[in-house]
Amino acid sequence: MRVALINPRWTFEGSIYFGCREPHLPLELGYAGAMLKARGHEVLLLDGHLLDLSADDLRRAVADFAAEMTVVTTAPTYLFWRCAQPELRVPAETLRALAGTGGLKVAVGPHGSTTPRAALRKLGCDVVVMGECEETLVRLADGEGRDLPGLCHTDGGEVRVNGGPVATRFVDAPALAWPDEWIARHHHHHHRFDSAPAVPGAEVEASRGCPYRCTFCAKENFRDRYRRRALPLLLAEIDRLQAQGVGYVYFVDEIFLPDRALLEALVARELHFGVQTRIDLWKPEMLDLLGRAGCVSIEAGVESLTAAGRERLAKNCRVETEELTERLILAKQHVPFVQGNLIATAEDDPAMVADWRGRLRDHGVWANDPVPMFPYPGSPDYRLRWGLPDDDAWERAHDAYLETFDHFSELQNERPASLCELEGGCGS
């Protein structure tokens, strides 16, 4: 089968989107493409964001390729599936542009994983994949049909949902090989602040899922169960990236856990990298190894400065605030940029937060202004408030967020638009 895999050209005007606006490698489409090729399928992989391709450009490329199945992702890179933009404006516009070409239209991403019926209606596609998509896409291309687990589709005018979200093995995810042109255009070094990019950057995935159940994290329908990727495959991918001139990689892992074998392998490669992690999991010896391995950026979730706040967020943190603070300060001795993330909670007094941020700043550690928490459908926070997500879950969460807060994240200079305004053309 001829399969087109598309990452749209993203725009976020009026959005509450918390993620980075720069292009990132679409890892989920990369894995799917490699696995499809291994099964003998022909693949066209297009990244509208990285290559600056409009919806019309994408349509022409898909038509020229004569795709029999076209896959569109609803979030910009797997890195941001867990904090995706609520609106489906961009993928819906992309799918509308593909009308009359591209064969079977398939949507993948966090929206369909959590609210499959609503995603199917808004996007106007043929099939929505629920959960991690790579293996399901291969099975679809192999001709297994729409009865596969983890699919939502229309059958005779009736919407059918085949069970719930699915998960991949991931441990044997193939070593990706990106086109040289893509890497040459990948100027962005995600979450790097110690120096300006002088060589290409990239994103890689060493593990998938997280063993924790923090209330704010939208991972119940994808990237839930923790799995670690086979080290030889990961290192082969990193070695190819370095051969293409990449000098910095960002690990998109939900949580980058201490991994001695990986860090020791990275020491010899003289590669810079960034991670997201929990600072309470890192002992002094491993922080030293992390720095020697080439880590130049740590984004560490602290979330709340009180035990009560962390407990309400289900952080399952077994150390006190003072030890967390000392661990961040110690990490800064080994890693050029260290950040402690905070979420706006009722338990944290503003004066206490200001004092803590000032103390860290005196030691060279950055702590963000507490960010209002968006109740993502698919997160425990959403479920605790309203129960399991229904077709109106994104609208409900978005309305509640705008009604609750009058200031937003540091990325948002203006008040976000309503979801109705953002999705004006979806499902029409």
C-alpha positions as CSV (number, residue, x, y, z in Angstrom):
1,M,0.0,0.0,0.0
2,R,1.1,3.6,-0.6
3,V,0.9,5.5,2.7
4,A,1.3,9.2,3.2
5,L,2.2,10.3,6.8
6,I,1.6,14.0,7.5
7,N,2.6,16.4,10.2
8,P,0.7,19.6,9.4
9,R,2.1,23.1,9.3
10,W,1.1,24.3,12.8
11,T,-0.2,27.7,14.0
12,F,-1.4,28.5,17.5
13,E,-3.0,31.9,17.3
14,G,-5.5,32.3,20.2
15,S,-4.6,28.9,21.7
16,I,-3.9,27.9,25.3
17,Y,-1.1,25.6,23.9
18,F,1.7,25.2,26.4
19,G,4.2,23.5,24.1
20,C,7.0,24.9,22.0
21,R,6.1,26.5,18.7
22,E,9.3,25.4,16.9
23,P,9.3,22.4,14.5
24,H,10.3,19.1,16.1
25,L,10.7,15.7,14.5
26,P,7.4,13.8,14.3
27,L,8.7,10.7,16.0
28,E,5.4,8.7,15.9
29,L,5.2,9.1,12.2
30,G,8.9,8.3,11.9
31,Y,8.4,4.9,13.7
32,A,5.3,4.2,11.7
33,G,7.1,4.9,8.4
34,A,10.0,2.7,9.3
35,M,7.7,-0.2,10.3
36,L,5.5,0.2,7.2
37,K,8.6,0.1,4.9
38,A,9.8,-3.0,6.7
39,R,6.4,-4.6,5.7
40,G,6.9,-3.7,2.1
41,H,4.7,-0.6,1.9
42,E,5.6,2.6,0.1
43,V,5.8,5.6,2.4
44,L,5.7,9.4,1.8
45,L,6.6,11.2,5.0
46,L,5.8,14.9,5.0
47,D,6.4,17.5,7.8
48,G,4.5,20.7,6.9
49,H,5.9,22.5,10.0
50,L,9.6,21.7,9.4
51,L,9.5,22.0,5.6
52,D,7.1,25.0,5.6
53,L,4.5,23.2,3.5
54,S,1.0,24.7,3.3
55,A,-2.2,22.5,3.2
56,D,-2.3,23.0,-0.5
57,D,1.4,21.9,-0.8
58,L,0.6,18.8,1.2
59,R,-2.4,18.0,-1.0
60,R,-0.3,18.2,-4.2
61,A,2.4,16.0,-2.7
62,V,-0.1,13.4,-1.6
63,A,-1.9,13.5,-5.0
64,D,1.4,13.1,-6.9
65,F,2.3,10.1,-4.6
66,A,-1.1,8.6,-5.3
67,A,-1.5,7.6,-1.6
68,E,-4.0,4.9,-0.8
69,M,-4.0,5.8,2.9
70,T,-3.2,9.2,4.4
71,V,-2.4,9.7,8.1
72,V,-2.6,13.1,9.8
73,T,-1.5,13.7,13.4
74,T,-3.5,16.0,15.6
75,A,-0.6,17.2,17.8
76,P,2.8,18.7,16.9
77,T,5.2,15.8,17.6
78,Y,4.9,13.1,20.2
79,L,6.7,15.3,22.6
80,F,3.5,17.3,23.0
81,W,0.8,14.7,22.9
82,R,0.6,15.1,26.7
83,C,0.0,18.8,26.6
84,A,-1.5,19.2,23.1
85,Q,-3.5,22.3,21.9
86,P,-7.2,21.6,22.7
87,E,-8.4,22.8,19.2
88,L,-8.3,20.7,16.1
89,R,-8.3,23.6,13.7
90,V,-5.0,22.8,11.9
91,P,-5.5,19.1,11.3
92,A,-9.1,19.7,10.3
93,E,-7.9,22.3,7.7
94,T,-5.3,19.9,6.4
95,L,-7.8,17.1,6.0
96,R,-10.3,19.3,4.2
97,A,-7.5,20.3,1.8
98,L,-7.0,16.6,1.1
99,A,-10.6,16.0,0.1
100,G,-10.8,13.9,-3.1
101,T,-7.3,12.5,-2.8
102,G,-5.1,10.4,-0.5
103,G,-7.4,7.4,-0.1
104,L,-8.4,6.3,3.4
105,K,-8.0,9.3,5.8
106,V,-6.7,8.3,9.3
107,A,-6.2,10.6,12.3
108,V,-3.8,9.8,15.1
109,G,-3.0,11.8,18.3
110,P,-4.2,12.6,21.8
111,H,-7.6,14.0,20.8
112,G,-8.8,10.8,19.1
113,S,-7.3,8.7,21.9
114,T,-9.4,10.5,24.5
115,T,-12.5,11.6,22.6
116,P,-12.7,9.5,19.5
117,R,-16.2,10.3,18.4
118,A,-15.7,14.0,18.7
119,A,-12.4,13.8,16.9
120,L,-14.0,11.8,14.0
121,R,-16.8,14.3,13.7
122,K,-14.6,17.4,13.8
123,L,-11.9,16.1,11.5
124,G,-14.2,14.5,8.9
125,C,-11.8,11.6,8.5
126,D,-12.5,7.9,7.9
127,V,-10.8,6.4,10.9
128,V,-9.4,7.6,14.2
129,V,-6.7,5.6,16.0
130,M,-7.0,5.5,19.8
131,G,-3.7,5.3,21.7
132,E,-0.2,4.7,20.4
133,C,-0.6,4.5,16.7
134,E,2.4,2.9,15.1
135,E,1.5,-0.8,15.1
136,T,-2.1,-0.1,14.4
137,L,-1.2,1.9,11.2
138,V,0.9,-1.1,10.0
139,R,-2.0,-3.5,10.6
140,L,-4.4,-1.1,8.7
141,A,-2.0,-1.0,5.8
142,D,-1.6,-4.8,5.9
143,G,-5.4,-4.9,5.2
144,E,-6.7,-6.1,8.5
145,G,-9.7,-3.9,8.2
146,R,-11.6,-1.5,10.5
147,D,-12.5,-4.2,13.1
148,L,-9.0,-3.7,14.6
149,P,-8.9,-2.8,18.4
150,G,-8.3,0.8,19.0
151,L,-10.2,2.2,16.0
152,C,-13.1,4.6,15.8
153,H,-14.9,4.8,12.4
154,T,-18.3,5.2,10.7
155,D,-20.0,2.0,9.6
156,G,-23.3,2.5,7.7
157,G,-23.9,5.9,9.2
158,E,-23.2,4.6,12.7
159,V,-20.1,5.5,14.7
160,R,-18.3,2.5,16.0
161,V,-15.6,2.5,18.7
162,N,-13.6,-0.7,18.9
163,G,-12.7,-1.0,22.6
164,G,-10.2,1.5,24.0
165,P,-6.8,2.9,23.3
166,V,-4.0,0.5,22.5
167,A,-0.3,0.6,23.4
168,T,2.7,-0.5,21.3
169,R,5.6,-2.7,22.4
170,F,8.0,0.2,21.8
171,V,11.0,-1.6,23.3
172,D,12.0,-2.7,19.8
173,A,11.0,0.6,18.1
174,P,13.3,0.9,15.0
175,A,16.3,3.2,14.8
176,L,15.0,6.1,12.8
177,A,16.8,7.6,9.8
178,W,15.7,11.1,9.0
179,P,16.4,12.7,5.6
180,D,19.5,14.9,5.5
181,E,17.4,17.8,4.4
182,W,15.2,17.6,7.5
183,I,18.2,17.5,9.8
184,A,19.8,20.4,8.1
185,R,16.6,22.5,8.6
186,H,16.3,21.4,12.2
187,H,17.9,24.5,13.8
188,H,16.0,24.3,17.0
189,H,17.6,23.0,20.2
190,H,14.5,22.3,22.4
191,H,14.7,23.7,25.9
192,R,18.4,24.6,25.6
193,F,19.5,27.9,27.1
194,D,23.3,27.5,27.8
195,S,24.3,28.5,24.2
196,A,22.8,29.5,20.9
197,P,22.4,26.6,18.4
198,A,25.4,26.3,16.0
199,V,24.7,22.9,14.6
200,P,21.4,21.0,14.0
201,G,19.3,19.6,16.8
202,A,17.0,16.6,17.0
203,E,14.6,14.7,19.2
204,V,14.8,11.1,20.3
205,E,12.9,8.8,22.6
206,A,14.6,6.5,25.1
207,S,11.6,5.4,27.1
208,R,7.8,5.7,26.8
209,G,5.3,6.0,29.6
210,C,5.7,6.9,33.3
211,P,5.3,4.8,36.4
212,Y,3.7,7.8,38.3
213,R,0.1,9.0,38.2
214,C,0.3,12.7,38.8
215,T,-3.2,14.3,38.5
216,F,-2.2,16.9,35.9
217,C,-0.7,14.6,33.3
218,A,-2.8,13.6,30.3
219,K,-1.4,10.1,29.8
220,E,-4.2,7.7,30.7
221,N,-4.9,6.9,27.1
222,F,-1.4,6.8,25.6
223,R,2.2,6.7,27.0
224,D,0.9,5.3,30.2
225,R,2.8,2.0,30.9
226,Y,6.6,2.6,31.3
227,R,8.8,0.9,28.8
228,R,12.5,1.3,28.1
229,R,13.7,1.1,24.5
230,A,16.4,-1.4,23.6
231,L,19.8,0.4,24.0
232,P,21.4,-0.8,20.8
233,L,18.5,0.6,18.7
234,L,18.6,3.9,20.5
235,L,22.3,4.3,20.2
236,A,22.2,3.4,16.5
237,E,19.7,6.3,16.0
238,I,21.8,8.7,18.0
239,D,25.0,7.7,16.1
240,R,23.2,8.4,12.7
241,L,22.1,11.8,13.9
242,Q,25.6,12.7,15.0
243,A,26.9,11.6,11.6
244,Q,24.4,14.0,10.0
245,G,25.8,16.8,12.1
246,V,23.5,16.9,15.1
247,G,25.1,18.2,18.2
248,Y,22.2,18.3,20.6
249,V,19.3,15.9,21.1
250,Y,16.3,16.3,23.4
251,F,14.8,13.2,25.0
252,V,11.0,13.4,24.6
253,D,10.5,10.8,27.4
254,E,7.6,11.4,29.6
255,I,10.1,11.0,32.4
256,F,13.8,10.5,31.9
257,L,14.7,8.1,34.7
258,P,18.3,7.4,35.8
259,D,19.8,4.9,33.4
260,R,23.5,4.1,34.0
261,A,24.0,2.1,30.8
262,L,22.6,4.8,28.6
263,L,24.5,7.6,30.3
264,E,27.8,5.8,30.3
265,A,27.3,5.1,26.5
266,L,26.7,8.8,26.0
267,V,29.8,9.9,27.8
268,A,32.0,8.7,25.0
269,R,29.8,10.3,22.3
270,E,30.4,13.9,23.4
271,L,26.8,14.8,22.6
272,H,24.8,17.5,24.3
273,F,21.2,16.7,25.4
274,G,18.3,17.8,27.4
275,V,15.8,15.9,29.6
276,Q,12.5,16.1,31.5
277,T,12.7,14.4,34.9
278,R,11.9,14.3,38.6
279,I,14.8,15.6,40.6
280,D,13.9,13.5,43.6
281,L,14.9,10.4,41.7
282,W,18.5,11.5,41.1
283,K,21.2,10.7,43.7
284,P,24.4,12.8,43.7
285,E,26.5,10.2,41.9
286,M,24.0,9.9,39.1
287,L,23.7,13.7,38.7
288,D,27.5,13.7,38.3
289,L,27.2,11.0,35.6
290,L,24.3,12.9,33.9
291,G,26.5,16.0,33.6
292,R,29.5,14.0,32.3
293,A,27.3,12.3,29.7
294,G,26.6,15.6,28.1
295,C,23.3,16.8,29.7
296,V,23.0,20.6,29.4
297,S,19.3,21.1,30.2
298,I,17.1,19.7,33.0
299,E,13.4,20.4,33.3
300,A,12.4,19.0,36.6
301,G,8.8,18.9,37.8
302,V,8.5,20.1,41.4
303,E,4.9,21.4,41.0
304,S,4.2,22.5,44.6
305,L,6.4,23.7,47.5
306,T,4.2,22.1,50.1
307,A,3.8,18.4,51.0
308,A,0.0,19.0,50.9
309,G,0.2,20.5,47.4
310,R,2.3,17.6,46.1
311,E,0.0,15.1,47.7
312,R,-3.1,16.7,46.1
313,L,-1.3,16.4,42.8
314,A,-0.5,12.8,43.5
315,K,3.2,13.4,43.0
316,N,4.1,10.5,45.3
317,C,7.2,12.5,46.3
318,R,9.1,11.0,49.2
319,V,11.4,13.9,50.0
320,E,10.7,17.3,51.5
321,T,10.9,20.7,49.8
322,E,14.3,21.5,51.3
323,E,15.8,18.3,49.8
324,L,14.2,19.0,46.5
325,T,15.7,22.5,46.6
326,E,19.2,21.2,47.5
327,R,19.0,18.6,44.7
328,L,18.2,21.2,42.1
329,I,21.1,23.4,43.3
330,L,23.4,20.3,43.2
331,A,22.3,19.5,39.7
332,K,23.3,23.0,38.6
333,Q,26.9,22.1,39.6
334,H,26.9,19.5,36.8
335,V,24.4,20.8,34.2
336,P,24.5,24.3,32.7
337,F,20.7,24.9,32.8
338,V,18.4,23.5,35.5
339,Q,14.7,24.5,35.8
340,G,12.2,23.6,38.6
341,N,8.6,23.7,37.3
342,L,5.7,24.9,39.4
343,I,2.0,24.6,39.0
344,A,-0.4,27.1,40.5
345,T,-1.9,25.5,43.6
346,A,-4.0,26.8,46.5
347,E,-1.5,25.4,49.0
348,D,1.4,27.5,47.8
349,D,1.6,31.0,49.2
350,P,2.8,33.6,46.7
351,A,5.3,35.1,49.1
352,M,6.7,31.6,49.8
353,V,7.0,30.9,46.0
354,A,8.7,34.3,45.4
355,D,11.3,33.5,48.2
356,W,11.9,30.1,46.8
357,R,12.4,31.3,43.3
358,G,14.8,34.0,44.5
359,R,16.8,31.4,46.4
360,L,17.1,29.2,43.4
361,R,18.0,32.2,41.2
362,D,20.8,33.1,43.5
363,H,22.3,29.6,42.8
364,G,21.7,29.8,39.0
365,V,18.6,27.7,38.9
366,W,15.5,28.9,37.1
367,A,12.0,28.3,38.5
368,N,9.0,29.4,36.5
369,D,6.1,31.5,37.7
370,P,3.5,28.9,38.7
371,V,1.4,27.9,35.7
372,P,-2.4,27.5,35.8
373,M,-3.2,23.8,35.3
374,F,-5.3,22.9,32.3
375,P,-7.6,19.9,33.1
376,Y,-6.7,17.8,30.1
377,P,-9.2,15.1,29.1
378,G,-7.3,11.9,29.7
379,S,-5.7,13.2,32.9
380,P,-6.7,12.1,36.5
381,D,-7.5,15.7,37.2
382,Y,-10.2,15.7,34.5
383,R,-11.6,12.4,35.7
384,L,-11.7,13.5,39.3
385,R,-13.7,16.6,38.3
386,W,-16.1,15.3,35.8
387,G,-15.7,11.6,35.3
388,L,-14.6,9.8,32.2
389,P,-14.3,12.1,29.1
390,D,-17.3,12.3,26.8
391,D,-17.7,14.0,23.4
392,D,-17.7,17.5,25.0
393,A,-14.7,16.9,27.2
394,W,-12.3,19.4,25.4
395,E,-15.0,22.1,25.4
396,R,-15.8,21.5,29.1
397,A,-12.1,21.6,30.1
398,H,-11.4,24.7,28.0
399,D,-14.4,26.6,29.3
400,A,-13.5,25.8,32.9
401,Y,-9.9,26.9,32.4
402,L,-10.9,30.3,30.9
403,E,-13.5,30.8,33.7
404,T,-11.1,29.9,36.5
405,F,-8.0,31.9,35.5
406,D,-7.4,35.5,34.5
407,H,-3.7,35.0,33.8
408,F,-2.1,32.1,31.9
409,S,1.3,30.7,31.1
410,E,4.3,32.8,30.2
411,L,3.8,31.8,26.5
412,Q,0.4,33.6,26.4
413,N,0.5,37.4,26.2
414,E,-3.2,37.6,25.4
415,R,-6.3,35.9,26.7
416,P,-6.9,32.7,24.7
417,A,-9.9,32.4,22.4
418,S,-12.8,30.0,23.2
419,L,-12.6,26.6,21.7
420,C,-15.7,27.4,19.6
421,E,-13.9,30.4,18.1
422,L,-10.8,28.3,17.4
423,E,-12.6,25.4,15.8
424,G,-15.2,27.4,13.8
425,G,-14.8,25.2,10.7
426,C,-14.4,21.8,12.4
427,G,-17.0,19.2,11.5
428,S,-18.9,21.4,9.1
